[in-house]
Amino acid sequence: MGVIRFATVLTAALMFGGAAGTAAFAYDGTKCKAAGNCWEPKPGFPEKIQGSKYDPKHDPKELAKQQTTIEGMEERNRKRVAYFKKSGKWEYDVAKIPAQ
Amino acid sequence: MRKYLNSVSLLSVLVAAPLMTMAHAEDKLESLAKSENNWVMQGKNYSANHYSTLTQVNAGNVKNLKVAWSFSTGLLSGHEGSPLVVNGKMYIHTSFPNNTFALDLDDPTRILWQDKPKQNAAARAVACCDIVNRGLAFWPGDGKTPPLILKTLLDGHVAALNADTGAVVWKIENSDYKVGSTLTVAPHVYKDIVLIGSSGAELGVRGYMTAYDVRTGEQKWRAYATGPDSDVLIGDSFNKANPHYGQKGLGTSTWEGEAWKIGGGTNWGWFSYDPDTNLVYYGSGNPAPWNETMRPGDNKWTMTIWGRDLDTGEAKFGYQKTPHDEWDYAGINFMMLSEQKDKDGKTRKLLTHPDRNGIVYTLDRTDGTLISANKIDDTVNVFKKVDLKSGVPVRDPEYGTRMDHLAKDVCPSAMGYHNQGLDSYDPTKELFFLGVNHICMDWEPFMLPYRAGQFFVGATLNMYPGPKGNRQLAEGLGQIKAYNAITGNFKWEKMERFAVWGGTAATAGNVVFYGTLDGFIKARHSDTGELLWKFKLPSGVIGHPIVFQHKGTEYVAILYGVGGWPGVGLVFDLQDPTAGLGAVGAFKQLANYTQMGGGLMVFSLDGKGPYDDVNVGEYKAN
């Protein structure tokens, strides 16, 4: 009986110690893999989320949309500026800018 | 003779020496900014110190301030930023659809010109936090190109208007609202370059800063906040003085996979510029989505203080304040420049920046070295401290956020202990006058897909007053403080009913002016914080005051029109406390103190103004 009690206390102590240990090692931002790279997964979370239950499963087509739209705007702006420099007139509507 | 020549040569050297030590030739805009008759840019000057040397209105007589004249913009919703004053004219901007008005200070009855852009109303639907705009910029012209007013439109356009006529000189596309990318940032003009930020991190927009030739609208450079070094404009000299901040490859390696493509980091706050270093200073915003579990890694270079070459865009330094953000502490707040002696007595060129994360950062602006990083309020609990040597904030894991967990009593909240307000710095007192928020929160993230053009937030928030406020009443959400960046001491601190959202302006008359959400413009003594004067405006304030002189009279002007993030509940009639990204609950009392508005109020001693002669502005019959 005495032994069992002792064992229970020991288990509790180990569990408590374990929990405290986890907290001490939780992500606090101070343990860096390299300069400027100090992220760590939190206790119970994966290093990589791909394939885990937190996988965002991003669609590459959606991810590409912003770059496509920026390239389109940059191209139209280039035409506007070139025509402005040439003619001294600003034409926003690129369809109305005469071909070079 | 020889002796004479020698002495002449010596004299020339002596005369030339001070000129030679001047590292740059002052440009026209910089010299216009030195006249107290003008307020030519949102920060007042390149250092963005928002400080006026005028003393006609001072701590002794500020109680005699009265309204001199006023102007309604004809629009509701939040009126952020401030008007500009140049060469006897005032230029006023509005909320969406971003109209512009030019007024004559001698007779502001007559609107000299007005610009009313036609915009697709769909742009409104992708604005995260009210349809605000932070203001205009001015470029003085060069003889060939007329003086220009530069403006941004919510739908992503940037336009240059002839400052004398309002005619559009050029108009380009910077952002596409169809992918959730909008513009609320004020253009910033330095020399002959106009800088344009970006908005939309709540819709997964990858942030970028763009420089255009002010004369033609031609793109000079574009620097992204995330992705390959070639996109971020990181070269070999980046962070040379502080390699521990991180250098190459981190714009992709601190992300998993291609998450950086929708990684946020937009910059919609305030910039500053030092002609000696030729560096422009600004902060990049929060990473997307708010759900931290969906983007493992430090998520560089979001949440970063940048020093970039004005002409090439190349980054000289980048210091990430909040690695792997878990609280939406968008790092876009103002960058204010000063020269002060550090603790070792060495005079340094500094940059001071109160961040959303509750820390006021002061860096050496020549190379990015950290000088101080102090808590804005002692109730900040997300970080234990910022380690000045390593540069990393020491996180308290108890106040982090993560999936399948409701974090509670996190301070600051996502609205930050400081937000978009543009504050002031008194160089004679070496004090920053900070408009501070006192708001904490509960936060629980959830999974969600990314669809271009749709919101990509992924967190539910409850916000409420911080420990020093009244959580039962939902009041006591703000503070105003005077701060020394070297000692870290606060000379004085005062509580406010609501967040001090709009910023401050300080004068040599020992007065600090600011507007409040409950609809006052207030003046406090800059040495003691004592409240000296206030006036009840038609609506709450989210912009900053300006101080200028016209024909010998000192005026204080401020926009009114409540809105912005704290006003979304009131503006869009929302009741659910978690709506408006959690702001509705925090500001549930706001509607009991103010309603929407939109306009400008101008003050002077005893209300002296253009209509003291009642015949000014009258119709004259033939």
Interface residues (C-beta under 8 A of the other chain):
Chain A: A23 A26 Y27 D28 G29 T30 C32 A34 A35 G36 N37 C38 W39 P41 K42 F45 E47 K48 I49 Q50 Y54 P56 K57 H58 D59 P60 E62 L63 A64 K65 Q66 Q67 T69 I70 G72 M73 E74 R76 N77 R78 R80 V81 F84 K85 W90 Y92
Chain B: G156 V168 V169 W170 K171 I172 E173 N174 D176 K178 V179 S181 V205 R206 Y208 T216 G217 E218 Q219 P243 H244 Y245 G246 Q247 L250 S253 T254 E256 G257 E258 A259 K261 I262 T293 M294 R295 P296 G297 D298 K300 Q320 P323 H324 D387 S390 V392 P393 V394 R395 D396 P397 G400 R402 M403 M447 P449 Y450 R451 A452
